[in-house]
Amino acid sequence: MQHSLVPVVSVIMPVYNAEMTLEQAVESVQAQRFEAWELLLIEDGSQDGSAEICARLSLKDNRIRLLRQPGNTGAAAARNAGLAAARGRYIAFLDADDRWLESKLQRQIAFMQETGTVFSYSGFWRRHGTDQYQVRVPKRVTRADLLRGNVIGCLTAIFDRTYFGELQMPLLRMRQDFAFWLLLLEHCDEAQGIDEPLAVYNVHPHSLTAGRARAMRATWHMYRTHLGLPVCLAAWYMSHHLMRRILRG
């Protein structure tokens, strides 16, 4: 499939051992009504058939570019490789086990251009097996708001690189997206949200109890080590974060 459109949006997708879900994720990008995109597949040292799938997909559609990492470098480093290679004005993220609804880019880019916002996000469906529920999001969020709990799903975030420049994700093994949103919000007043589900986040067994405990430890590490917050302030933010988790279920 040959396209000559200059990419307006660069979609960054780290790929690691995702052979079962990768093609569906890529197809959800190819199905977008907004067609001026490029998709950067960052192959991160997979041990299954993901690398071969990436190569095949990139040969079939010239909007798909394959980047290879030197071994398994982790999501933050893989996304940073994508950021360094991106050509689009807008940067979007999608993991290889999630997918977008076909109106996602069209709706969100139009919203950003109409409102002048430089950082946006949307609601999404959270799916676990055959069960799903809609994750609602606020119309706007500041850095102070976000410190009390991340409301920006990585699969929904889009930012304008002409405004932010060459910022990169902190090299954290987990919560690097949360830390990156906080970094972006140091440079703008707020991010704006579309309270409509424009993507589907798939919950896996490792994302449940054990995964949640690991994620909470990673959040604490981000507050204390990466952001350097005092114990009392980090604990205050963690209490808000935990309450949000409990209410969300």
C-alpha positions in Angstrom: 0.0 0.0 0.0 1.6 3.2 -1.2 0.8 6.7 0.3 2.3 10.0 -0.5 0.8 12.1 2.3 3.3 14.0 4.5 2.6 12.6 8.0 0.8 15.1 10.3 0.7 12.5 13.2 3.5 10.2 14.2 2.1 7.1 16.1 4.7 5.5 18.3 4.2 1.7 19.1 6.8 -0.2 21.1 6.7 -3.9 20.3 7.8 -6.7 22.6 6.5 -10.2 22.4 3.2 -9.1 20.9 2.7 -11.5 18.1 -0.9 -12.4 19.2 -2.2 -8.8 19.2 0.2 -6.7 17.1 -1.7 -7.0 13.8 -5.0 -6.0 15.3 -3.3 -2.9 16.9 -1.7 -1.9 13.5 -5.0 -2.5 11.7 -6.8 -0.1 14.0 -4.3 2.6 12.9 -4.7 1.7 9.3 -8.5 2.0 9.7 -8.3 5.6 10.8 -10.5 8.1 8.9 -7.6 10.6 9.3 -5.0 9.2 6.9 -2.0 11.6 7.2 -0.1 9.5 9.8 3.0 7.4 10.0 3.3 4.5 12.4 6.7 3.8 14.0 7.0 0.2 15.1 9.9 0.0 17.6 10.9 -3.7 17.8 12.3 -4.1 21.3 14.1 -7.4 21.2 11.1 -9.7 21.0 11.6 -13.4 21.4 8.5 -14.5 19.6 7.4 -13.8 16.0 6.9 -10.0 16.5 9.9 -8.9 14.6 8.9 -10.9 11.5 5.3 -9.4 11.7 6.7 -5.9 12.0 8.9 -6.4 8.9 6.0 -7.8 6.9 3.7 -5.0 7.8 6.3 -2.3 7.1 6.8 -3.7 3.6 3.1 -3.7 2.8 2.4 -0.1 3.8 4.9 2.7 3.4 3.4 4.7 6.2 4.7 2.0 8.6 8.4 2.4 9.6 10.3 -0.3 11.5 12.9 0.7 14.0 14.9 -2.0 15.8 16.3 -1.6 19.4 19.5 -3.3 20.5 17.9 -5.9 22.7 15.0 -5.4 25.2 15.5 -1.7 26.2 12.1 -1.2 27.8 9.0 0.9 26.9 10.6 4.3 27.7 13.7 3.8 25.6 11.7 2.4 22.8 9.3 5.3 22.8 12.2 7.7 22.9 13.6 6.1 19.8 10.3 6.7 18.2 10.2 10.3 19.3 13.7 10.8 17.8 12.7 9.4 14.4 9.2 11.0 14.2 8.4 13.4 11.4 4.9 14.4 12.3 3.8 17.6 14.1 1.6 15.6 16.5 2.8 12.6 18.5 0.4 9.8 19.5 1.0 6.6 21.4 -0.5 3.1 21.0 0.7 -0.1 22.6 0.8 -3.3 20.6 -1.9 -5.0 22.6 -4.5 -2.1 22.5 -6.4 -0.5 19.6 -8.0 2.7 18.5 -11.6 3.3 17.2 -11.6 4.5 13.6 -12.6 8.1 14.5 -9.8 8.6 17.1 -7.3 10.7 15.1 -9.9 12.6 13.1 -11.8 13.6 16.3 -8.8 14.4 18.4 -6.7 16.3 15.9 -9.8 18.4 14.9 -10.4 19.1 18.6 -6.8 20.3 19.1 -6.8 22.5 16.0 -10.2 24.0 16.9 -9.4 24.7 20.5 -5.6 25.5 20.1 -4.8 22.9 22.8 -1.2 21.5 22.6 -1.8 18.4 24.8 -5.0 16.3 24.7 -6.4 13.0 25.8 -9.7 11.1 25.6 -11.8 8.5 27.3 -11.5 4.9 26.4 -13.0 1.4 26.9 -11.3 -0.7 29.5 -11.8 -4.3 28.4 -11.1 -7.5 30.4 -12.1 -10.6 28.5 -15.7 -10.1 27.4 -16.4 -7.4 30.1 -15.7 -3.7 29.4 -16.6 -0.3 30.9 -16.1 3.2 29.8 -13.3 5.2 31.5 -14.5 8.8 31.8 -12.1 11.7 31.8 -12.2 15.4 33.0 -12.4 18.2 30.4 -9.1 19.6 31.6 -6.2 18.7 33.9 -3.3 20.7 35.3 0.0 19.4 36.6 -1.3 19.8 40.2 -4.4 17.8 39.3 -2.4 15.0 37.7 -0.1 14.6 40.7 -3.1 13.3 42.6 -3.6 10.5 40.1 -3.1 9.9 36.4 -6.2 10.4 34.3 -4.4 10.3 30.9 -4.3 6.9 29.2 -1.2 6.5 27.2 -3.2 5.1 24.2 -5.2 8.4 24.1 -2.5 11.1 24.6 -1.6 13.4 21.7 0.8 16.4 22.0 2.0 19.1 19.6 5.7 18.7 19.1 6.1 22.1 17.5 5.1 23.6 20.9 7.0 21.2 23.2 10.2 20.6 21.2 12.3 17.5 21.6 11.2 16.3 25.1 11.7 12.6 25.8 10.2 10.2 28.3 12.0 9.7 31.6 13.9 6.3 31.6 11.7 4.6 34.1 10.7 0.9 33.8 7.2 1.7 34.8 5.1 4.9 35.0 7.3 6.6 32.4 4.1 7.8 30.6 2.8 9.4 33.9 6.1 11.1 34.5 6.1 12.3 30.9 2.7 13.9 31.2 3.9 15.7 34.3 6.9 16.9 32.3 4.7 18.2 29.4 2.5 20.0 32.0 5.5 21.9 33.2 5.5 23.6 29.8 1.8 24.3 29.4 -1.1 25.4 31.6 -3.3 22.3 31.1 -4.2 19.3 29.0 -7.7 19.1 27.6 -9.8 16.0 27.4 -12.5 14.6 25.2 -14.9 12.6 27.4 -15.7 10.1 24.7 -14.2 6.5 24.3 -11.9 6.7 21.3 -9.7 3.6 22.1 -9.8 0.2 23.7 -7.4 -0.7 26.5 -7.1 -4.5 27.0 -6.5 -5.6 30.6 -4.4 -8.8 30.9 -4.1 -11.1 34.0 -0.7 -9.6 34.8 -2.4 -6.2 35.0 -4.6 -7.3 37.9 -3.6 -7.8 41.6 0.1 -8.5 41.3 0.5 -6.0 38.5 -1.4 -3.4 40.4 0.9 -3.8 43.4 3.9 -3.4 41.2 2.4 -0.4 39.6 1.8 1.3 43.0 5.4 0.7 44.0 6.5 2.2 40.7 4.3 5.3 41.3 5.8 5.7 44.8 9.3 5.4 43.2 8.3 8.1 40.6 7.1 10.5 43.3 10.1 10.0 45.7 13.1 9.3 43.4 12.2 10.8 40.0 10.3 13.9 41.2 12.2 14.1 44.5 9.0 14.8 46.6 9.3 14.7 50.4 7.9 11.6 52.1 4.8 13.4 53.5 3.9 15.0 50.2 4.5 11.8 48.2 2.3 9.9 50.7 -0.4 12.5 50.4 -0.4 12.1 46.6 -0.3 8.4 46.9 -3.5 8.4 49.1 -5.3 10.3 46.4 -3.9 7.8 43.8 -5.1 4.8 45.9 -8.5 6.3 46.4 -8.9 6.7 42.6 -7.9 3.1 42.1 -10.3 1.9 44.6 -13.2 3.9 43.2 -12.3 2.7 39.6 -12.2 -0.9 40.7 
